[in-house]
Amino acid sequence: MVGLPTTVFVTRDGRILNLHPGPFVGPEGSRALERRIHQVLKER
């Protein structure tokens, strides 16, 4: 899967939790970004 930009979500301990290829666009993109950020913040 290739996309520019690619966002990498990394946990506090340096583990890659998720990758998102391509931009976060529009209201649905904003919601998707927020969900992924909350997911990363919950990881311990």
C-alpha positions as CSV (number, residue, x, y, z in Angstrom):
1,M,0.0,0.0,0.0
2,V,1.6,3.3,-1.1
3,G,0.3,6.8,-0.5
4,L,1.6,10.3,-0.1
5,P,1.4,11.5,2.5
6,T,1.6,8.5,4.8
7,T,0.8,9.0,8.5
8,V,2.4,6.6,11.0
9,F,0.8,6.3,14.4
10,V,3.4,5.2,17.0
11,T,2.8,4.2,20.6
12,R,4.7,5.7,23.5
13,D,7.0,2.7,23.5
14,G,7.8,3.1,19.8
15,R,5.6,0.4,18.4
16,I,3.9,1.2,15.1
17,L,0.2,0.9,15.8
18,N,-1.3,2.0,12.5
19,L,-0.4,3.4,9.1
20,H,-2.7,5.6,7.0
21,P,-1.7,6.1,3.4
22,G,-3.0,9.3,1.8
23,P,-4.4,12.5,3.3
24,F,-7.2,12.9,5.8
25,V,-9.8,14.8,3.8
26,G,-13.0,16.5,4.8
27,P,-15.2,15.9,7.8
28,E,-14.9,12.1,7.5
29,G,-11.1,12.4,7.3
30,S,-11.1,14.6,10.5
31,R,-13.2,12.0,12.3
32,A,-10.9,9.2,11.2
33,L,-7.8,11.1,12.3
34,E,-9.4,11.8,15.7
35,R,-10.3,8.1,16.2
36,R,-6.7,7.0,15.4
37,I,-5.2,9.6,17.8
38,H,-7.5,8.4,20.6
39,Q,-6.6,4.8,19.8
40,V,-2.9,5.7,20.1
41,L,-3.4,7.6,23.4
42,K,-5.2,4.6,24.9
43,E,-2.2,2.3,24.2
44,R,0.1,1.7,27.2
